[in-house]
Amino acid sequence: DCININNEYPCTDMGKLRVLTTDQNMDKYGAYAVSLGANEEAIGKNLFRTLRDLDEQGVELIFCENFAQGDESEFLKAVMNRIKKAASNIEY
């Protein structure tokens, strides 16, 4: 199995795809889900360690939920800013 997103990723191996999410949304993404935690503090604490771990595991494509939707905290907006800076390609 593989995916091809907008013809920019050459048929990514589904085993090398992960979705960064929260504990509350793990069920939405099944085996591809990687939780950053259940709250703001955990998300901030786990972000870079998780990205390093995924890199070491050979993960090639990472999707991330938008943790800063609507009227969320400034802290979560800062987390999303860091994720954007760490990304090599951003698509909405």
Secondary structure, DSSP 8 states (H G I E B T S, - for coil): -EE-STTTS-SEEGGGEEEEE-GGGHHHHGGGEEE--SSHHHHHHHHHHHHHHHHHTT--EEEE--S--TT--HHHHHHHHHHHHH-S----
